[in-house]
Amino acid sequence: MSETERVARAATTLSKIIRTVEPSRLDDPTPCAQFDVRALLAHLLFWGPSLVGAARKEAVPPGESAVDLTVDDWAAALDSHLDELGSAWRDPAAWQGVTYMGGPMELPAPLVGGMVVGELIVHGWDLARATGSTPHWDDDLLRETYDDTGATVGQGREMGIYGPEIPVPATAPLLDRILGLTGRDPAWS
C-alpha cells in the first residue's frame, strides 16, 4: 500500500462512522475516558487544522477554525475536514523531510503521518464503540498502524497520549492489538 493513501483510507472509515452518530448520542461516554462523544468530535475538529498543516509543512496551531458542535452541520464539517486531510496527505511531499504538529518543533514527516493515521483509527474505534457501530479498516492499513504505534508507544505514554498497555493476545485481531498498545480495552462497552 502506498503511504500516500494511508490517511485517506483511515479517514474514509471514520467518515462513515461519523455519519452514523445521532445527535442524541453526543453525551454518551467513549472508551477514551477524557471524552464523551461530543468532546471526541470536538477534539477531531480542534486538531484538524494542525494535521492538515502538517501535511503541508505548516505549523498551524490546534483549534484554528474549529467548528462549534452546537451548529446543525457538525457532521458535514467533520466530513469536509477528513476530505481535506486525506487530500493533503496524498501529496508524496507530505511524507518527506520534517514537519510540524501544531507547534514549532520539527518532527519527521513519516512519523507525523503515521500518528495521523493512528489518531483516525483509534478515535474512529472510540466513536464507533460509543455509538454502536462496527468499524472496518483493511489489514494492510492496520498492520502499518500497528508497526507505527509499536515504534512510538513509549513516547506516546510519556506525552500522556496513551494509557498503560492493556494486555491483548498476540493472536488477537490487529485492531485489538493497536487498541491494547494505546491503553484501550478492545472489549469496552
C-alpha positions in Angstrom: 0.0 0.0 0.0 1.3 3.4 -0.9 1.9 5.6 2.2 0.2 8.5 0.3 -3.1 6.6 0.6 -2.9 5.7 4.3 -4.6 8.8 5.7 -7.4 8.9 3.2 -8.1 5.2 3.8 -8.3 5.7 7.6 -10.4 8.8 7.1 -12.9 7.1 4.8 -13.9 4.7 7.6 -14.0 7.5 10.2 -16.3 9.5 7.9 -18.7 6.5 7.6 -18.7 6.3 11.4 -19.4 10.0 11.9 -22.4 9.8 9.6 -24.0 7.2 11.9 -23.8 9.4 15.0 -27.2 10.5 16.2 -27.4 13.9 17.9 -29.0 12.1 20.9 -25.7 10.2 21.4 -23.4 13.3 21.8 -23.3 13.0 25.6 -22.6 9.2 25.6 -19.2 8.1 27.1 -16.5 6.7 24.9 -13.6 4.3 25.6 -11.3 7.4 25.7 -12.1 8.3 29.3 -11.5 12.0 28.9 -14.0 12.4 26.1 -17.7 11.9 25.7 -18.9 11.7 22.0 -19.3 15.5 21.8 -15.9 16.1 23.2 -14.3 13.5 20.9 -15.8 15.1 17.8 -14.6 18.5 19.1 -11.2 17.0 19.6 -11.1 15.8 16.0 -12.1 19.3 14.8 -9.7 21.0 17.2 -6.7 19.2 15.9 -7.9 19.0 12.3 -6.2 22.2 11.1 -2.9 21.1 12.6 -3.0 17.7 11.0 -3.7 19.2 7.5 -1.0 21.8 8.2 1.5 19.1 9.0 1.0 17.6 5.5 1.7 21.0 4.0 4.7 21.6 6.2 2.9 24.5 8.0 2.9 25.0 11.8 -0.9 25.5 12.3 -1.9 25.9 15.9 -4.6 23.5 17.0 -8.1 24.8 17.2 -7.8 27.3 14.3 -11.2 27.3 12.5 -12.6 24.6 14.8 -16.4 24.3 14.5 -18.9 24.7 17.4 -20.7 21.4 17.7 -24.0 23.1 18.5 -24.4 24.0 14.9 -26.6 21.7 12.7 -23.8 20.9 10.3 -21.1 19.5 12.6 -21.0 16.1 10.7 -20.6 18.0 7.4 -17.7 20.0 8.9 -16.0 16.8 10.0 -16.6 15.2 6.6 -15.1 18.2 4.9 -12.1 18.2 7.3 -11.5 14.5 6.6 -11.6 15.0 2.9 -9.1 17.8 3.2 -6.9 15.8 5.5 -6.9 12.8 3.1 -6.1 15.0 0.1 -3.3 16.9 1.9 -1.5 13.6 2.9 -1.9 12.2 -0.7 0.9 14.5 -1.7 4.2 12.5 -1.6 6.0 15.6 -0.3 3.8 15.3 2.9 5.7 12.1 3.8 9.2 13.5 3.1 11.5 15.5 5.4 10.3 17.1 8.5 7.1 18.9 9.5 5.3 20.3 12.5 2.4 19.1 14.7 0.7 22.3 15.9 3.9 23.9 17.2 7.4 25.0 16.2 9.2 21.6 17.0 10.2 19.8 13.8 9.3 16.1 13.6 10.0 13.5 10.9 7.1 13.7 8.4 6.7 9.9 8.2 6.3 9.8 12.0 3.6 12.5 11.9 1.8 10.8 9.0 1.8 7.6 11.0 0.5 9.4 14.0 -2.3 11.0 11.9 -3.4 7.5 10.7 -3.3 6.2 14.3 -5.4 9.1 15.5 -8.1 8.5 12.9 -8.2 4.7 13.6 -8.1 4.8 17.3 -10.5 7.7 17.7 -12.7 6.2 15.0 -12.9 3.0 17.1 -13.7 5.1 20.2 -16.5 6.8 18.3 -17.8 3.6 16.8 -17.8 1.7 20.1 -19.5 4.6 21.9 -22.3 4.8 19.3 -22.8 1.1 18.5 -21.3 0.9 15.0 -18.6 -1.6 13.8 -15.7 0.0 12.0 -13.6 -1.8 9.5 -10.1 -0.9 8.2 -8.2 -3.3 5.9 -5.4 -5.4 7.3 -2.6 -3.7 5.3 -3.5 -0.4 6.9 -3.9 -1.9 10.4 -0.5 -3.7 10.0 1.3 -0.5 9.2 -0.5 1.3 12.0 0.3 -1.4 14.5 4.0 -1.2 13.5 4.0 2.6 13.7 2.2 2.6 17.1 4.6 0.0 18.5 7.6 2.1 17.4 6.3 5.2 19.2 4.2 3.8 22.1 6.8 4.7 24.8 7.0 8.3 23.6 3.2 8.4 23.4 2.9 7.2 27.0 5.4 9.8 28.2 3.4 12.5 26.5 0.1 11.2 28.1 -1.4 10.4 24.7 -1.6 6.7 25.5 -2.6 4.9 28.7 -0.9 1.9 30.2 -0.9 -1.1 27.8 -3.9 -3.4 28.0 -2.7 -7.0 27.5 -4.0 -8.4 24.3 -3.1 -11.9 22.9 -0.6 -11.9 20.0 -3.3 -13.9 18.1 -5.9 -11.1 18.5 -7.0 -9.1 15.5 -4.6 -6.3 14.6 -7.1 -3.6 15.6 -7.4 -5.1 19.1 -3.6 -5.2 19.4 -3.4 -1.5 18.3 -6.0 -0.6 20.9 -4.2 -2.5 23.7 -1.0 -0.7 22.9 -2.7 2.6 23.2 -4.3 1.7 26.6 -7.7 0.8 25.4 -9.6 -2.3 26.2 -10.9 -3.9 23.0 -13.8 -5.3 25.0 -15.0 -1.9 26.2 -18.8 -1.5 26.2 
